[in-house]
Structures are given as structure tokens and as C-alpha cells.
């Protein structure tokens, strides 16, 4: 076992640096054409985590000089009401990005709601058209968490070409797009999920390990290859209120060469990626 601690991949620091650059661009564009990027967030219900995430996103928008608005519906709202609001936002020229905060209440058809957002304003990258663009390496919006992870790896000059990458989890929000991006970057990718046989042996082979399954401290040191780069996407609240990731940070940081902390790793990168996607939509709408 290595006695040296892993390099911390500091998402907070990298995101601050990128937000400062974005703030300058917004300020320049505002003085040039009198417009700023606009992000609208649609939230349904009273999920406490969603409420926190949305307030963080809106606060970051405001600090960066973006226009932002939240459209909150009660738990008992109908799909028709929410779809009507999304259609209004699709045609609102002051809005360049629309985010539907997940999860939606159980009685909602999530796919239908997400696909009602204009692909040109789908800054979460969840519309079928943007998913197809990602698959075919065409220019579209990349889901925010995977985009943020790739940005973080790039900032720390972590090479992916020819590396063995393992992604734990296959959600369409993180796992699936993450595996595609790693593949596009030249890594050989395996996705581990609930049906995978002998997952520990596969995880142990990873040079680059991305854990996105939502189980606290699932990844332990004994199943991590010495010198691996470990990206922890998990945000889990323990009964004592402590926030931990999907990786046992304490033990794995003694084995890994680089690791993201929770909090302060992937989370801030997700938010900056949302703003960068919105900026991308804004530039396109301005003919840049």
C-alpha cells in the first residue's frame, strides 16, 4: 500500500477559475450588445435536495452575471401545467437555457417533460436529440456532471488515451454519457452495474474509476488499483447528517494517485458546466 496521499482534484478551485472567466465574457458581451445569458429552472414538488440544488444554481448564475428565474410548481401540479410553462420558456428570447430539476413527482412522465424542452435550450443535455448528438460526437449539449468531470481531468492534465476506465452505474444522467465521453477521449471503457458478475475484479482493473451509483462508501481501498484516478460522483447523507460519496475517501485516498473529495469535487464542476452550456446556447442565439 502506498504511504503517500492522493492528489486532491479540487472541483471548487477549478470551478471558481472557470466562473471568473465566464463572468468576464458575460460582462464584455453585456457592454457590447446589451444582453446576458438567461437560465430558467423548472422545479416541481418539495424535494429538499432539489430545493438546495436549485438555490445554489440560481445564486451562481446571479454571481456570474446571468439572468435566472425559477418556476416552481406544487407536488399536485399537472403535466399539462408544466408543459405549458416549458413551451412559454422555449419561445422566450431572454431565456437561453431551460433546466427541469429532477426528480419529478412519480405521476409525471419524465421522458415527455424532458423532451418538451427545445433541444437548443436543453442545457442539461437530456433531450433525445442531444443524446444522439453525444453518441455521434456531434456538437450538442453534454450532460453537466460528465462534462464537469472531463473538464476537471483536463485541468489536472490527466491523460485518458489508452487507459482502462471503469464507470460504476449506468444512469442516463451520469453513467451512460460518462462512458461515451471517456470512450471518445481514447479510453477503453467498461460499465459496471447491478447485473455485472464479479464487479470487484473489474473495478480493480481501472486506471480511471468513476463511481456514480448512489451507495455510501461502496468503493473500498481493497477493490481499487494502486495509482488509480478516482472520481466520486456520489452525494449521500448518512443518518448523522454527514455527507459522503460512493467512495470510502479515507482508505481509497491512500491507494489512489488522484481523487475527488465529497463535497467539493464533482458538485461544483456540475454547476459550472450548466453555466457553460447556457453560455454556449447564448452565443449561438447571438450568432457567435
N, C-alpha and C positions, 0 to 999 in steps of 0.2 A: 504493500500500500504506500502511495506517495505521501510524504510528510508535508509537502507544500500545498498551500491553499489555492484553490482555483481562482483564475481571474474573474472578477465580477463584471458581467455585461450590464452596465448601468443604463437602463432604459430611460430613467428620469433625466440623466445628464444629456444623453443623445437627443431626447425629445425636446428638451429646452433649447438646445442649439438649433434644431430644425424649426422650432416655433419662432425663434428670433429672426431667422432668415425669412420665414413666411410673413411675419409682421412687417418687415421692411418692404417686401414685394407688395403687400396689401396697401401700405402707405403710399408707395410710388404710384400704384395703379389708381388709387383714390384721387391723388393730386392731378393725375394725367387725364382720367375720363370721368371722375366723379362717382364711380361705382365701387362697391365692395362685394366679396363673395357672400352669398346668403345660404344658411343651412336651416332647414325646418326639421324638427323632431316630432314624430307622432308616437304618443305613448297611450296605451290602453290598460286600465286597471291600476291596482295599487301595489304592485310588486315592489318591496322595499329596495332590493338591489337595483332594479331598473331606475327607480327614483334617484338614487345616488349617482348612477352612471350618467343619467341624462343631465343632472345638475352640473356634473364635472365637465361634460362635453360643452354645455352652453357657456359655462364660466370660461373655459379655454378659448372658445370662439370669440367671446367678448374681449378677452385679454389680447387676442391676436388681431383684432380689428374687423372681424367678420360680423355680419348681421346674423342673428339667430332668433328662432321662435320655437316655442313648444306648444303642441296641440294635444291637450290631454283629454281623454275620454274615460268615462266611468267603466267599471267592470261589466255593467249591464248594457253597454252601447251595442248597437247592431253593426254588422259588417257593412251594411248599406251606408250608414253614417260615416264610418271611417273611410270607405271607398270614395265617398263624395268629397271629403276633405282632401284626400290624396289627389283626386282629379283637379281640384282647385289649385293645389300646390304645383301640379305638373304644368299648369298654364301661367303661373305667377312668375313674371320676369325678374323679380327681386330675389327669387329662390333658385339656387343652382344645384343644391343637393338636398335630397329627402332621405331621412333615416327613419325606419319603422323599428322602434325599440322592441326587442324580443326579450322574454317570451310574450306571446299574445294569449288572451284567455282561451281556455280549451274549446269553446264553441266557435272559434274563428278558424277559417280555412287559411292557414298561414301562407301557403303557396300562392293562393289567389291574391292575397293582400300584397305580398312582396312583388308579384308580377304586375300589379297595377301601377307601380311606380315607373315613371318614364325611364327607360334604360340610360338616357342621357343625364338623368339626375339621381341614378341609383348608386350613390356614393358608398354604399355598403357592399356592392358587388354581388348581390344575391339574386338579381333578375336572371332568368334563364338565358337571355341574350349575352349578358356579361359573363356568365359561367361558361357559355360556349366560346366566347372570345378568349377567356383564360385558357381553356382547353386547347384552342388552336393557336395560341401565342399571338393573338391579335390584340390591338390596343383597346382596352376597355378598363373598367374599374376592377381592381384587385381587392378582395375582402380585406378589411382593415387589419385584423390580427396577423394573418400570414404576411401581408405587405410590411407591417411593422417589424416582424421577425427578420425578414430578408434585409430590411434597412439596417437593423441592429448588427446582423452578421457582417454586412458590408462595411459598416462604420468601424468595426473592430478588425477588419481585413481578414476575416475567417474564410478561407478558400473552401469551396464546395465541390469543385471538379474532381471526379473520380472517387469521392468519399462515399462511404456506406452510411446512408441516412435511414433512420427508423422513426416513423411517426406513430405515436400511440393514440388511437382514436380516429374515427373516420367521419366526423360530422361535416356537413357541407359548409359550416361557418369557419371551421379551422382545419380539421384533419385532411379532408379531400383537397381543398385548394393549396394547402401547405405542401402536400406530397407532389402536386403538379409543379409548383414553383421550384422545389428542390430538384425535381427531375429536369426542368428547363435549365437549371443552373449547372447541370452536369453531374449531379449525384446519382447513385444507384439507390432507389428508394423502396423500402418495404413498409407496409401499413399493418400495424398490429391492432386487432380489435377483439371483440368478445368471442368470436368463433376461432381465433387463432390457436393452433396447437403449439404447446411448449413456447409460450411468448417470451419467457425469461431468457432462453437461449438466443432468440432473435435480437432482443433488446441489448444483450451483452455484446453483439457484433457491431453496434452502432458507433461510428466516428462522430456523427451528428445525431443527437436524440432530441425529439420534440414530444413532450408529454402533454396531451390535451384530452384527458378522459374524465376529469372531474371527480377524482378519488384522492382524498388527502394522503400525502406521503406514500403513494402507491409504488413509486420507484425508489428502491433502496440501493445502497452502495454495492452490495454483493452482485447486483444484476447490471452494473454499469462497467463498461470497458475503461481501463485506466487511460486517462488523457482525452476522454470524450468531451465534446462540446454539448452541454445540456441546456435545453430551452424549456422552461417550465411555464406552461400556459394556464395552469390551474389556479383558481381562486376559491378556496374552501374555508368556510367559517367553522371552527371547532366549537364544541359545547361551551368552552370557557371564553369564547368570543375572539380568540386568536385567529388571524388569517394565515393560512398555509397554502402551499402549492400542491401539485401532484407528485412532487419530488421531495424526498427527505433531504432538505438542503444541508443540514448539519453533517450528515455522513457522506453524501454524494460530493459535496464541495471539497472533500479531502482526496477524492479519486479523479474528478473531472479536471480538464485543463481550463475550461471556462464554463460559467453557469449564470443563469439569470436569477435574481432574487425575487421573492414574492413577499410583499408588494415591491414595486419599483423597477421591475424588469420589463415584462411584455405589456403590462397595462398602459403605461404612458405612451408606448410606441403605437398602440392601437388607436389612441385618441389623436396623436399627431398624423397618423395615416388617414384618418377620417377627414381631417382638415386639408391634407394634401390632395386627397381625392376631390374634395369640394373645390379647391383652388383649380385643379385640372378641369373640372366642369365649368367653372367661371371663365377661365382663359378661353376655352372652346367657344363659349357663348359670346365672348367678346371678339371672336375671330383671330385669336392669337395663335 
